Amino acid sequence: MSKHLHTFHIPVMGLAFTIDSPVRVAQYGIDSVISIMDDDLIDRMTAFYAVKFKHPYEQVSLKAEDSKAKRITNYLNLVDKVVTEKFETFKSEMIEKKEKIDEFLAILPSTSELKQKLEDLIQSGKNNINEVKAALDQYFHPGSIDVNIMTKVDKENFKDGEPLPSMYNDAHAALRGFANSTARSSVIFSAGMNPRLYSYLESFDDFYPDADNNFKKKIVLKVSDFRSAMVQGNFLAKKGLWVSEYRIESGLNCGGHAFATDGLLLGPIIEEFKEKKQELAASAYDLFSKSLESKGRTVPAEFPPIKITVQGGVGTSEEQDFLLNYYEVDSVGWGSPFLLVPEATSVDDDTRKLLANAKEKDLYLSNISPLGIPFNTVRGTTNEFHKNQRIAAGKAGSSCPKKYLALSKDYGQNEGICTASKKYQDLKLKELEDRRNELSFEEFNKEHAAATEKACLCVGLANASHLELGFPVKGQKQGVVICPGPNMAYFSKTVSLKDMIQHIYGKISLEDHSQRPNMFVKELKLYIGNLADQMTAATELKPQQVKKLEAFRNNLLQGISYYKTVFANTSFFKKDQSKIISELEHYEEEVQQLTIAELSV
């Protein structure tokens, strides 16, 4: 039996898709994650939910001092109140009505202690109000209102042309907004280490343990491998800060921005965390305790708990159970499938239909992100339509009203500029036009396409929520950008929250997944394609570049060998065992045939 109510969580998706997920699902004990980058959308959400749930609302003007942080604090405080109210109401309904308990039991995993306790009360005939209330009070808690900060989105801000102190950078302000809120939850840092941002955590008491070894606010790192986790965890530990969870995400079989490894596959990565979890904790605890002591703070007598969770491409209950049981992870993230659950995520109807109809060929890793990081998306979005219309009319680029990704200093200005903006693309295309006589027709068109393909994510990733909730969409038409992972291809209809949860726990099957590749095999295929693309793009490589590609290839081969052993010996996936092993052997041969050395100078 597990003390965790649920064995899955809903990760952050885009700017808007999980912006209010805690309001929608936390009363059922489900953890979810809000992006706190877009304070404009956040302020609109505060106004919307303040009216809906009859709470006071005071708008924070953009001109107000520290407006970004204050808007975020206000929203999280409101969400905290609303979640508490909805949770208490739901709990009261279960105490008073047996059918409500039955409905709740239907969405709990068989491993839940609360489920076992309630079923025992019902079967024994002792399900009186006091006993049910006591069980709920002891075992039932609302889902966590977690927040996500993408560490690279830490734009410097200016006033009267002069740079403001780093505490007013975008990610710093977002962190402060969370730290000052009433939410007792976690901040999830993604996109790698930002030492200055991490150091800023020291400013807030809530991130340090109390006398009972509890944290008001916890730190979670989204990581791609064990080495990165160790480096970042120890960096924070030296400051007296503890990482309570390492959230492992597939490098390519995920939604949103994709941070590919050098051919290291998800299975071997999780295996290393499983084997070295104690080492990870011990290494950090030594540094952590010394730092706390030097600061005169409470030093826990033992390691604070560490959770290991995983996400990226999970689509069946058997994959969920395999991750929980074989790799002993604490929770599994289900992202893209929840985009088809209106009760859980904020997506407009037309975009949900686009996702439901998307096939493998429609989902692709694009270069549309102004961050210059590969970005998962789907063909046929309204953003793609409007962007192409502007390009065809000779008016490429976005008006860039929000400037969250105005990070480029390519043209020497003090304030950054976004590569998706019209201002940037005009400069880029003028440079290209000046070189037209030096380039072939094909080269010119290729560079033109590369310069204009960037999309305004700040607006595009927020518009789905605007459309769903009826907020006015002002300014230049950007349409909707959406960022599902490849796993979206295997889910083809809008479903209820209950049905999605029962699918996760194996009580029903939403789709016929007989033709769907195993999540680990799918990721392997994506990585082989990634390596092949790198080789195709290369003409002549320096020895160190060849060495890196060879290491990528060898990591894939070692990963395949690892999987062949695992799948041959596990009690899971018996029905598909021969198919999986056959696919692994096929891909092994494919990788072996990739010759990299001949690409060297």
TAWO-V447360 format. One record per backbone hydrogen bond with DSSP energy under -1.0 kcal/mol. CO is the residue of the C=O (numbers start at 0). NH is the residue of the N-H. Records with the same first field share a line. If there is no record, write none. Layout:
CO: NH ; NH
This chain:
1: 112
6: 331
8: 333
15: 18
16: 345
19: 23
20: 24
21: 25
24: 27 ; 29
25: 28 ; 142
30: 9
31: 145
33: 147
36: 38
37: 41
38: 42
39: 43
40: 44
41: 45
42: 46
43: 47
44: 48
45: 49
46: 50
47: 51
48: 52
49: 54
60: 63
63: 66
65: 69
66: 70
67: 71
68: 72
69: 73
70: 74
71: 75
72: 76
73: 77
74: 78
75: 79
76: 80
77: 81
78: 82
79: 83
80: 84
81: 85
82: 86
83: 87
84: 88
85: 89
86: 90
87: 91
88: 92
89: 93
90: 94
91: 95
92: 96
96: 100
97: 101
98: 102
99: 103
100: 104
101: 105
103: 106
104: 107
108: 111
110: 1
111: 115
112: 116
113: 117
114: 118
115: 119
116: 120
117: 121
118: 122
119: 123
120: 125
125: 127
127: 131
128: 132
129: 133
130: 134
131: 135
132: 136
133: 137
134: 138
135: 139
143: 31 ; 145
145: 33
146: 187
147: 35
148: 189
149: 152
151: 153
154: 169
156: 163
158: 161
161: 158
164: 167
165: 168
168: 172
169: 173
170: 174
171: 175
172: 176
173: 177
174: 178
175: 179
177: 180
182: 184
184: 217
185: 146
186: 219
187: 148
188: 221
189: 150
193: 197
194: 198
195: 199
197: 200
198: 201
199: 202
200: 203
203: 206
204: 207
205: 216
209: 212
213: 209
217: 186
218: 243 ; 244
219: 188
220: 246
222: 248
224: 228
225: 229
226: 230
227: 231
228: 232
229: 233
230: 234
231: 235
232: 236
233: 237
235: 238 ; 240
236: 239
243: 306
244: 220
245: 308
246: 222
247: 310
251: 253
255: 375
260: 262
264: 268
265: 269
266: 270
267: 271
268: 272
269: 273
270: 274
271: 275
275: 279
276: 280
277: 281
278: 282
279: 283
280: 284
281: 285
282: 286
283: 287
284: 288
285: 289
286: 290
287: 291
288: 292
289: 293
290: 294
291: 296
292: 295
306: 245
307: 329
308: 247
309: 332
310: 249
315: 319
316: 320
317: 321
318: 322
319: 323
320: 324
321: 325 ; 326
322: 328
330: 309
331: 8
334: 337
335: 338
336: 339
337: 340
339: 494
340: 343 ; 344
347: 351
348: 352
349: 353
350: 354
351: 355
352: 356
358: 361
361: 378
363: 376
365: 374
367: 454
368: 371
373: 257
374: 365
376: 363
380: 384
381: 385
382: 386
383: 387
384: 388
385: 389
386: 390
387: 391
388: 392
389: 394
390: 393
397: 421
402: 405
404: 406
407: 416
408: 411
416: 407
417: 420
419: 397
420: 424
421: 425
422: 426
423: 427
424: 428
425: 429
426: 430
427: 431
428: 432
429: 433
432: 435
434: 437
435: 438
439: 443
440: 444
441: 445
442: 446
443: 447
444: 448
445: 449
446: 450
447: 451
448: 452
454: 456
455: 459
456: 460
458: 461 ; 462
459: 480
460: 15
461: 465
462: 466
463: 467
464: 468
465: 470
479: 382
482: 255
484: 487
485: 488
486: 489
487: 490
495: 499
496: 500
497: 501
498: 502
499: 503
500: 504
501: 506 ; 507
502: 505
510: 512
517: 521
518: 522
519: 523
520: 524
521: 525
522: 526
523: 527
524: 528
525: 529
526: 530
527: 531
528: 532
529: 533
530: 534
531: 535
532: 536
540: 600
541: 545
542: 546
543: 547
544: 548
545: 549
546: 550
547: 551
548: 552
549: 553
550: 554
551: 555
552: 556
553: 557
554: 558
555: 559
556: 560
557: 561
558: 562
559: 563
560: 564
561: 565
562: 566
563: 567
565: 569
575: 579
576: 580
577: 581
578: 582
579: 583
580: 584
581: 585
582: 586
583: 587
584: 588
585: 589
586: 590
587: 591
588: 592
590: 593
595: 598
596: 599
598: 540
